[in-house]
Amino acid sequence: MVTIASPQSNEAEQKKRKQTLERAKANHLSKQLQMRLQYAKLKVEHGWQRQNLNEVENLYFHHSQVRGLRP
């Protein structure tokens, strides 16, 4: 048996897919913004505003290693 979708069900399916895609894009953008805010906060908290991402990563790694060795 072959089922033929009505134009209304096809439109509803397309609308649902579009909403799902838009939600995924919004979630992705939200996560990117949260990460950038965390990065900015880390830079401000440690006075690293002038350093780029690679420098901040190295500073953070070194900082976390030194803190981890303390009793």
CNS distance restraints for C-alpha pairs under 8 A (distance, minus, plus):
assign (resid   5 and name CA) (resid   9 and name CA) 6.22 0.50 0.50
assign (resid   5 and name CA) (resid  10 and name CA) 6.28 0.50 0.50
assign (resid   6 and name CA) (resid  10 and name CA) 6.25 0.50 0.50
assign (resid   7 and name CA) (resid  11 and name CA) 6.11 0.50 0.50
assign (resid   8 and name CA) (resid  12 and name CA) 6.14 0.50 0.50
assign (resid   9 and name CA) (resid  13 and name CA) 6.09 0.50 0.50
assign (resid  10 and name CA) (resid  14 and name CA) 6.21 0.50 0.50
assign (resid  11 and name CA) (resid  15 and name CA) 6.09 0.50 0.50
assign (resid  12 and name CA) (resid  16 and name CA) 6.10 0.50 0.50
assign (resid  13 and name CA) (resid  17 and name CA) 6.21 0.50 0.50
assign (resid  14 and name CA) (resid  18 and name CA) 6.12 0.50 0.50
assign (resid  15 and name CA) (resid  19 and name CA) 6.18 0.50 0.50
assign (resid  16 and name CA) (resid  20 and name CA) 6.19 0.50 0.50
assign (resid  17 and name CA) (resid  21 and name CA) 6.14 0.50 0.50
assign (resid  18 and name CA) (resid  22 and name CA) 6.12 0.50 0.50
assign (resid  19 and name CA) (resid  23 and name CA) 6.07 0.50 0.50
assign (resid  20 and name CA) (resid  24 and name CA) 6.20 0.50 0.50
assign (resid  21 and name CA) (resid  25 and name CA) 6.22 0.50 0.50
assign (resid  22 and name CA) (resid  26 and name CA) 6.15 0.50 0.50
assign (resid  23 and name CA) (resid  27 and name CA) 6.14 0.50 0.50
assign (resid  24 and name CA) (resid  28 and name CA) 6.14 0.50 0.50
assign (resid  25 and name CA) (resid  29 and name CA) 6.15 0.50 0.50
assign (resid  26 and name CA) (resid  30 and name CA) 6.01 0.50 0.50
assign (resid  27 and name CA) (resid  31 and name CA) 6.20 0.50 0.50
assign (resid  28 and name CA) (resid  32 and name CA) 6.29 0.50 0.50
assign (resid  29 and name CA) (resid  33 and name CA) 6.19 0.50 0.50
assign (resid  30 and name CA) (resid  34 and name CA) 6.15 0.50 0.50
assign (resid  31 and name CA) (resid  35 and name CA) 6.17 0.50 0.50
assign (resid  32 and name CA) (resid  36 and name CA) 6.27 0.50 0.50
assign (resid  33 and name CA) (resid  37 and name CA) 6.17 0.50 0.50
assign (resid  34 and name CA) (resid  38 and name CA) 6.23 0.50 0.50
assign (resid  35 and name CA) (resid  39 and name CA) 6.16 0.50 0.50
assign (resid  36 and name CA) (resid  40 and name CA) 6.13 0.50 0.50
assign (resid  37 and name CA) (resid  41 and name CA) 6.02 0.50 0.50
assign (resid  38 and name CA) (resid  42 and name CA) 6.11 0.50 0.50
assign (resid  39 and name CA) (resid  43 and name CA) 6.29 0.50 0.50
assign (resid  40 and name CA) (resid  44 and name CA) 6.25 0.50 0.50
assign (resid  40 and name CA) (resid  49 and name CA) 7.98 0.50 0.50
assign (resid  41 and name CA) (resid  45 and name CA) 6.01 0.50 0.50
assign (resid  42 and name CA) (resid  46 and name CA) 6.26 0.50 0.50
assign (resid  42 and name CA) (resid  48 and name CA) 7.93 0.50 0.50
assign (resid  43 and name CA) (resid  47 and name CA) 5.85 0.50 0.50
assign (resid  43 and name CA) (resid  48 and name CA) 4.57 0.50 0.50
assign (resid  43 and name CA) (resid  49 and name CA) 5.30 0.50 0.50
assign (resid  43 and name CA) (resid  56 and name CA) 7.30 0.50 0.50
assign (resid  44 and name CA) (resid  48 and name CA) 6.19 0.50 0.50
assign (resid  44 and name CA) (resid  49 and name CA) 6.03 0.50 0.50
assign (resid  48 and name CA) (resid  56 and name CA) 6.93 0.50 0.50
assign (resid  51 and name CA) (resid  55 and name CA) 5.63 0.50 0.50
assign (resid  51 and name CA) (resid  56 and name CA) 6.01 0.50 0.50
assign (resid  52 and name CA) (resid  56 and name CA) 6.12 0.50 0.50
assign (resid  53 and name CA) (resid  57 and name CA) 6.08 0.50 0.50
assign (resid  54 and name CA) (resid  58 and name CA) 6.31 0.50 0.50
assign (resid  55 and name CA) (resid  59 and name CA) 6.08 0.50 0.50
assign (resid  56 and name CA) (resid  60 and name CA) 5.89 0.50 0.50
assign (resid  57 and name CA) (resid  61 and name CA) 6.03 0.50 0.50
assign (resid  58 and name CA) (resid  62 and name CA) 6.10 0.50 0.50
assign (resid  59 and name CA) (resid  63 and name CA) 5.90 0.50 0.50
assign (resid  60 and name CA) (resid  64 and name CA) 5.96 0.50 0.50
assign (resid  61 and name CA) (resid  65 and name CA) 6.14 0.50 0.50
assign (resid  62 and name CA) (resid  66 and name CA) 6.22 0.50 0.50
assign (resid  63 and name CA) (resid  67 and name CA) 6.23 0.50 0.50
assign (resid  64 and name CA) (resid  68 and name CA) 6.01 0.50 0.50
assign (resid  65 and name CA) (resid  69 and name CA) 6.42 0.50 0.50
assign (resid  66 and name CA) (resid  70 and name CA) 6.81 0.50 0.50
